Amino acid sequence: MESSEAIRPEKMGPLVMKETWNTPGSVVSWERSENVYIVRGECAGLVFLFLSDDMFRMKVFHGQVPDLTTSEAVLKECCIPHLFPVEETAEQLIFTTSAIRLVIEKTSFLLRVENTSGKVIMQQNLASWNPRGASHAEYDMQPDSHFYGLGEKSSFLDKRGERYTNWNTDVFAPHLPEIEALYESIPLIIHMHGDLSYGLFLDNTGRSDFDMRSHGVAFTIGCSTGDYDIYFINGPEMKDVVRRYTTLTGRIALPPKWAIGYHQSRYSYMNQQEVLQLARTFREKNIPCDVIYLDIHYMDEYRVFTFDPVNFPDPQTMISELRELGVRIVPIVDPGVKKDPKYEVYKQGVLEKHFCRRLEGEIFFGEVWPGISAFPDFSDSRTAEWWGDLHQYYTDLGIEGIWNDMNEPAVFNETKTMDLDVMHFNNGRPVTHEEYHNLYGMMMSKATYEGLAEHMGGERPFVLTRAGYAGIQRYAAVWTGDNRSFWEHMAMAMPMVLNMGLSGLAFAGPDIGGFAHHTSAQLLVRWTQMGVFFPYCRNHSSIGTLRQEPWSFGEEVEGILREFIGLRYRWMPHLYNLFHEAEVSGLPVIRPLVLEYPRDPHVTNLCDQFLLGDNVLIAPVYRPDTDHRSVYLPEGCWLDYWDGEIHEGGRHILAAAPLHIMPMYVKAGSFVAEGPLRQYALEDTEEMVIFHLYGAEASTGFSAAFKLYEDDGHSFGYRQGQYTEIAVQAEGGDGVLELKWAYGVHHYKPRREKLRFALCYPFFTVAAVEGLTEISLEQLNEGRTGWARNGKNGAIIVQVEDAADGGELRIQADAERK
């Protein structure tokens, strides 16, 4: 006797069904509900919220009432909709702001955004969905289109011709240009065509796809589950898009200065003695270092919030001795909590229902480093607070930074992550892991950052994360994961980190030297030369590979690395200023040339060199046995940092680059703020600042300006106004250069009595500085006020009292040698 099982559908052979995609159809009606515009079609509707004159949100919805909730990526204070005039004709609906017009074609539901001159900025031709919940839309792509953003993606800077998936993925290998998904998912695309730029941000925390490859005259943005909820962000410049996107999703919190220093890591430093000796060696060799990382071997059988009692028997004493050396510890903390009923963290998590569960109630278990483990449900505020409070274990030891890894979340199974039907209870709005996946890592880092801040008595915490979603920049720095000690990976780090910066992730960088495989002396030198100018600066290597601490390849290499790591510390005032700018404006610390020179056709895909801020050009050497490289200099006059050679921009040059030199250029008329060489960022020494002015001219028409931000470098006092801003301005005249400085804000008093101003490679010879005596460099270094000549090329250094009311200088040119 057979049961109905005999006729199960799968036994009848494959069922072939044609997938159908539905569209909204024609516009049927529209209405305004408070400050929200609802446009209904025959099969679905779109809801529009104008968040400013240059930004609106549009969301496809089904049914009568649209759901206007957002993900955690979007700042709630930026979601307040505004009213703008609406015009209706027989064929169109037209919404008008002071900057753009949104035109909806009634028959086709085509959307078009125009500027005030009527020029088309963006056109969405088709929005559609299938019965299984996938959605996508098609957008016009012009012959001169270029695409940027998308966060942490491989390949070149310009993403035209590429297709990418946003699905946070633990990819140990391979890291190749064709890899479509890595650890981070930032579903933002910046589209530049002609003299216009705009951004599209798809706020969907499940799997999404951006395809700039398949359709020739169009690109598509789609998602496999969840809502099609997209934000249009106007330019017209790319900088405007970045500023507005980071207004929407947030900007970096100014990190403590020690987090901007040099970091040393390895998988793993195995015991307390090795860590202490490592720190002592940095100090003995006078190589600056602020942080040593502890990878998973510091824990007791990989239980988070523990130290191994054998290999790290006295972490308190270790951390105290390290602090005396100016070194901080940053331990790794993964989300996987070992299944062990005697382990207090696991016990609490089970009894208080903090772990991810299936709908029916059973805990999801997966295998990671500790073995079978449970995973906290960070979507629930109660669990996030619990997890944050657990970090008091570390803060009580004096730890101020945490490294979040494996938080995609990674699981050792076929799918590499949590089962898709696992639930996140999301403060009463439960969603599946399929819908929530990309948000998991960010919510872990949010809980970590907030927990540290709660227990650090007003000090700024540091969090490093591997996984994240849009908005992660508010809580953590990001490193690019498990790269290799390959020259190709060094080269690929540049466009990857540059696009991360355009995507709001201003505090990012790769593992210097490469994590896996074996580095070489040349590769470590060249990668360090590049890496010291990246926002995040860490040397990290894997177990079983050659050591790559700075002294690992002999005295010559050690000397070069000491010089370049020291250069990062001498440039700390300038770097810190750029981090402050990133917090205030959202603009990245390092920038692709296209961000500053969008009209230059040579730079749309230039990604083997970059800008530090807007005036320093860095051109790393990323091939072995190479002592020259081509460098493109954009418009303007550029000075070789090392010897002052003058180059007119708008052309390529061949730069000499012996092993101890990385080509660097400063734009004439620019200031760079430097400080004294420290062995760690907060070393208790005088906070001397030297304002270096490059390529000054004692002639009418020359001008340069700069503003330096300063605070204590470690507390949140700056948010209560405890900071200083000093504005410096230079004006050229007939045979004279006037320098003025003034404190606009002076609520923090740096530890110094003097200020210095240096003319680097000036285009004139200095005869005198009015009111000051020419003295020797030795007298200058003894603290005397005056001015001194500094070697060749006409350079001088001026030292004056650091007066609260500022001051001015008149520098006279030698009339016979101008």
Summary of the structure (lengths in Angstrom):
residues: 818
radius of gyration: 28.3
end to end distance: 108.2
largest distance: 114.0
contacts: 2859
relative contact order: 0.08
helix: 22%
strand: 32%
